[in-house]
């Protein structure tokens, strides 16, 4: 299945948003608002995002699927810190927005492939069902 313009845009959106999220997390915890002067160990939260970044670059459907679930942890952190931060709540809200963009783009990219797989499975099921119900067919 050749990806159309919609899939290309969704893929670019997913790729750019997960890349931006890695940079956002590092800047937030090392430069903009670290918990301790000189940086924070919380910057390590960017490390798990490197693995899906590689899969997104390769356009791996499985990676986009599991990443769309895993990244919701970052959405939760963004919302919680957006509500609770006194000095720079926009960092948390920014993280939540970036995650939301990734989530939508990943779903839009995967959707046609999932639809095609469901259709193929349905056709196979119908073919098998027809084959077993014909006279002289094996049971």
C-alpha positions in Angstrom: 0.0 0.0 0.0 1.5 3.3 -1.1 1.1 6.1 1.4 -0.9 9.0 0.1 -0.4 12.7 0.9 -2.3 12.3 4.1 0.0 9.6 5.3 3.1 11.6 4.4 1.8 14.6 6.3 0.9 12.4 9.3 4.3 10.7 9.2 6.1 14.1 9.1 4.0 15.3 11.9 4.8 12.3 14.0 8.5 12.5 13.2 8.7 16.2 14.0 6.6 16.1 17.1 8.6 13.2 18.7 11.8 14.9 17.8 10.6 18.1 19.3 9.5 16.3 22.4 13.0 14.9 22.9 14.4 18.5 22.5 11.7 19.9 24.7 12.3 17.5 27.6 16.1 18.1 27.5 15.8 21.9 27.3 13.2 21.9 30.1 15.2 19.8 32.5 18.7 21.1 31.7 18.3 24.7 30.7 14.9 26.4 31.1 13.6 25.2 34.5 15.8 22.5 36.0 15.0 21.3 39.5 18.6 21.9 40.5 21.1 24.5 39.2 23.1 23.0 36.3 20.5 20.5 35.3 18.3 17.7 36.6 18.2 13.9 36.4 14.7 14.4 35.0 16.4 15.0 31.7 16.7 11.3 31.4 13.0 11.1 30.6 14.0 12.0 27.0 16.0 8.7 26.7 12.9 6.4 26.2 11.8 8.7 23.3 14.9 7.9 21.3 13.8 4.3 20.6 10.5 5.2 19.0 12.2 8.0 17.1 14.2 5.4 15.3 11.1 3.4 14.5 9.2 6.5 13.3 12.1 7.4 11.0 11.7 3.9 9.5 7.9 4.3 9.3 7.4 1.2 11.3 3.7 0.7 12.0 4.2 -1.3 15.1 6.4 1.4 16.6 3.9 4.1 15.9 1.2 2.0 17.5 3.0 1.2 20.8 4.5 4.7 21.0 1.0 6.3 20.7 0.2 4.5 24.0 3.6 5.0 25.7 3.7 8.7 25.0 0.5 9.2 27.0 2.7 9.2 30.1 4.4 12.4 28.8 0.9 13.9 28.2 0.0 13.2 31.8 3.2 14.7 33.1 2.6 17.8 30.9 -0.9 18.3 32.2 0.1 17.7 35.8 3.1 20.0 35.7 1.1 22.6 33.6 -1.4 22.8 36.4 1.0 22.7 39.3 4.0 24.7 38.1 4.1 28.3 39.5 6.9 29.8 37.5 6.7 28.2 34.0 3.5 26.3 33.5 3.7 26.7 29.7 6.5 24.1 29.7 4.0 21.5 30.9 1.3 22.6 28.6 3.7 22.7 25.7 4.7 19.1 26.4 1.0 18.1 26.4 0.4 19.8 23.1 3.4 18.2 21.5 2.2 14.7 22.7 -1.3 15.4 21.4 0.1 16.3 18.0 2.1 13.1 17.9 -0.8 11.0 19.0 -3.1 12.4 16.3 -0.5 12.0 13.6 0.4 8.5 14.6 -3.3 7.5 14.5 -3.8 9.2 11.1 -0.8 7.4 9.7 -1.7 3.9 10.9 -5.4 4.1 10.2 -5.4 3.2 6.4 -3.1 0.2 7.1 -5.3 -1.0 9.9 -8.4 -0.6 7.7 -6.7 -2.6 4.9 -5.7 -5.4 7.3 -9.2 -5.6 8.6 -10.6 -5.8 5.1 -8.1 -8.5 4.1 -9.0 -10.5 7.2 -12.7 -10.2 6.5 -12.2 -11.4 2.9 -10.2 -14.3 4.1 -12.8 -15.2 6.6 -15.5 -15.1 4.0 -13.5 -17.2 1.6 -12.9 -19.8 4.3 -16.5 -19.8 5.3 -17.7 -20.2 1.7 -15.2 -23.0 1.1 -16.5 -25.0 4.1 -20.2 -24.6 3.3 -20.1 -25.7 -0.3 -21.4 -29.2 -1.1 -18.7 -31.8 -1.1 -16.5 -29.4 1.0 -14.6 -30.9 3.9 -15.6 -30.2 7.5 
